[in-house]
């Protein structure tokens, strides 16, 4: 629960620090500008709010690691929601409006997470998991998108906290069923592991058998 709050607060702070003119720069999500990614975060915050008020008595079907749908190919942009995001982001016009909406909905999502019982089961995406596992899964989501947000910014803004980078790496290793080389920084493990950066020849050698199973495209 604490790691969720730390990762989400850091991400919201980073968005608030970005100058308006940088909202038109590319993000680390292929095909999305910074403004598109921020719009996606609004949708994510809404999903968190919806899920936390969707309790169920059913038995869990997934945990924090198996919650993720692991794909072999990156998104093409053809998914209706993916295609909607850039149009919706552009409709905001001024970055200030997008920042305001994210702060408004995002702050509510953060408060809801702090108030939630981690043992309660909730339903989302036709699956059931505990609130604790759901919020743990989102530590990985927030951390990856934080790295996406700052990937091409010319000026420094809030970076992901070290403890959430470490937690996100541990989550990705659980999904992969293997650890990344100890020499890899947490950030490099996340970027390489999810296909956000191509490994060097030396890094590919260090990855050994795991290299053939990368990238892990999470959906």
C-alpha positions in Angstrom: 0.0 0.0 0.0 2.8 2.4 0.9 4.7 1.6 -2.3 1.5 2.3 -4.3 1.2 5.7 -2.7 4.9 6.5 -3.2 4.9 5.6 -6.9 1.7 7.3 -7.6 2.6 10.5 -5.7 5.9 10.7 -7.5 4.2 10.3 -10.9 1.7 13.0 -10.2 4.4 15.3 -9.0 6.4 14.7 -12.2 3.4 15.5 -14.4 2.8 18.7 -12.5 6.4 19.8 -13.0 6.4 19.3 -16.8 6.4 22.7 -18.7 3.4 23.0 -21.0 5.5 23.1 -24.1 6.9 19.7 -23.3 3.5 18.0 -23.5 4.0 17.8 -27.2 7.3 15.8 -26.9 7.3 12.1 -27.5 7.0 9.8 -24.5 8.5 6.4 -23.9 5.3 4.8 -25.1 5.7 4.3 -28.9 3.4 6.6 -30.8 2.3 8.6 -27.8 3.2 12.1 -26.9 3.6 13.1 -23.3 0.0 14.5 -23.4 -1.3 11.2 -24.6 0.4 9.3 -21.8 -0.9 11.8 -19.2 -4.4 11.3 -20.7 -3.9 7.5 -20.3 -3.0 8.1 -16.6 -6.4 9.8 -16.2 -8.1 6.6 -17.5 -5.9 4.5 -15.2 -6.8 6.5 -12.2 -10.5 6.1 -13.1 -9.9 2.3 -13.4 -8.4 2.3 -9.9 -11.4 4.1 -8.4 -13.8 1.7 -10.2 -12.0 -1.4 -9.1 -11.6 -0.4 -5.5 -15.4 -0.1 -5.2 -16.1 -3.4 -7.0 -15.8 -5.9 -4.1 -16.6 -9.6 -4.6 -16.8 -12.7 -2.5 -15.4 -14.9 -5.3 -12.0 -16.6 -4.9 -9.0 -14.8 -6.4 -8.1 -16.0 -9.9 -4.8 -13.9 -10.2 -2.2 -12.3 -8.0 0.0 -9.2 -8.5 2.2 -11.1 -11.1 -0.4 -13.2 -12.9 -2.7 -10.1 -13.2 -0.7 -9.1 -16.2 -1.4 -10.3 -19.7 2.1 -10.9 -21.2 2.3 -10.5 -24.9 5.0 -11.0 -27.4 4.2 -8.1 -29.7 3.9 -4.4 -28.8 0.6 -2.6 -29.2 -0.2 -1.5 -32.8 -2.5 1.4 -31.8 -5.5 -0.4 -33.5 -7.1 -1.2 -30.1 -10.2 1.2 -29.9 -9.1 2.6 -26.5 -5.5 3.0 -27.6 -6.7 4.9 -30.7 -9.0 7.0 -28.6 -6.3 8.3 -26.2 -4.5 10.7 -28.6 -7.8 12.2 -29.8 -9.0 12.6 -26.2 -5.7 14.2 -25.2 -5.8 16.6 -28.0 -9.4 17.6 -27.1 -8.1 19.0 -23.8 -6.3 21.7 -25.7 -4.4 23.4 -22.9 -2.0 21.2 -20.9 -3.2 22.9 -17.7 -6.7 21.3 -18.2 -5.1 17.9 -18.5 -3.0 18.5 -15.5 -6.0 19.6 -13.5 -8.1 16.6 -14.4 -5.2 14.2 -13.6 -4.6 15.9 -10.2 -8.3 15.8 -9.4 -9.0 12.2 -10.3 -5.5 11.0 -9.4 -5.7 12.5 -5.9 -9.0 10.7 -5.4 -7.5 7.4 -6.5 -4.6 7.9 -4.1 -7.0 8.5 -1.2 -9.1 5.6 -2.1 -6.1 3.3 -2.1 -5.0 4.5 1.3 -8.5 3.8 2.7 -8.9 0.4 1.1 -8.5 -2.9 3.0 -5.8 -4.9 1.3 -7.5 -8.2 2.2 -10.7 -7.3 0.4 -11.2 -9.0 -3.0 -12.1 -7.0 -6.0 -13.1 -7.7 -9.6 -11.5 -6.2 -12.7 -10.9 -7.3 -16.3 -13.0 -10.5 -15.6 -10.5 -11.5 -12.9 -10.6 -11.5 -9.1 -7.7 -10.5 -6.8 -7.1 -8.9 -3.4 -6.8 -5.1 -3.1 -3.2 -5.6 -1.9 -2.3 -7.6 -5.0 -4.1 -5.1 -7.3 -2.3 -2.1 -5.8 1.0 -4.0 -6.0 0.5 -4.6 -9.7 0.0 -0.9 -10.2 3.4 -0.1 -8.6 4.8 -1.7 -11.7 2.4 0.2 -13.9 3.1 3.6 -12.4 6.9 3.1 -12.3 7.1 2.1 -16.0 4.9 5.0 -17.0 7.0 7.3 -14.9 10.0 6.2 -16.9 8.0 6.7 -20.1 7.0 10.2 -19.0 10.5 11.5 -18.5 12.2 9.5 -21.4 12.6 12.5 -23.7 12.2 15.5 -21.5 15.0 18.1 -21.8 14.6 19.3 -18.2 14.8 17.2 -15.1 11.6 16.5 -13.2 10.7 14.2 -10.3 12.1 10.7 -11.0 10.7 7.4 -9.7 11.7 6.7 -6.1 14.5 4.1 -5.6 12.2 1.8 -3.5 9.5 1.7 -6.2 12.0 1.0 -8.9 13.3 -1.9 -6.9 9.7 -3.2 -6.2 8.8 -2.8 -9.9 11.9 -4.8 -10.9 11.0 -7.5 -8.4 7.5 -7.7 -9.9 8.8 -7.9 -13.4 11.2 -10.7 -12.3 8.2 -12.6 -10.8 6.4 -12.2 -14.1 9.4 -13.4 -16.0 10.1 -16.3 -13.6 13.7 -15.3 -13.6 16.0 -12.6 -12.2 17.8 -10.0 -14.3 21.6 -9.8 -13.9 22.7 -8.2 -10.7 24.8 -5.7 -12.7 21.7 -4.3 -14.3 20.3 -1.2 -12.5 16.6 -1.4 -11.6 15.9 1.1 -14.4 17.8 -0.8 -17.0 16.1 -4.1 -16.0 12.7 -2.5 -16.4 13.5 -0.8 -19.7 15.2 -3.8 -21.3 12.7 -6.3 -19.8 9.7 -4.5 -21.2 11.2 -3.7 -24.6 11.6 0.0 -23.9 15.3 -0.2 -24.6 17.3 -2.7 -26.8 20.0 -4.4 -24.8 23.6 -4.0 -25.9 25.5 -7.1 -27.0 27.2 -7.3 -23.6 23.8 -7.1 -21.9 22.3 -9.8 -24.2 25.2 -12.1 -23.2 24.6 -11.3 -19.5 20.9 -12.1 -19.9 21.7 -15.6 -21.1 18.6 -17.7 -21.6 16.3 -14.9 -20.5 17.2 -12.9 -23.5 15.2 -15.2 -25.8 12.0 -14.5 -23.7 12.2 -10.8 -23.9 10.7 -8.3 -24.2 7.7 -8.8 -21.9 4.9 -6.7 -23.3 2.5 -6.2 -20.4 -1.2 -5.5 -21.0 
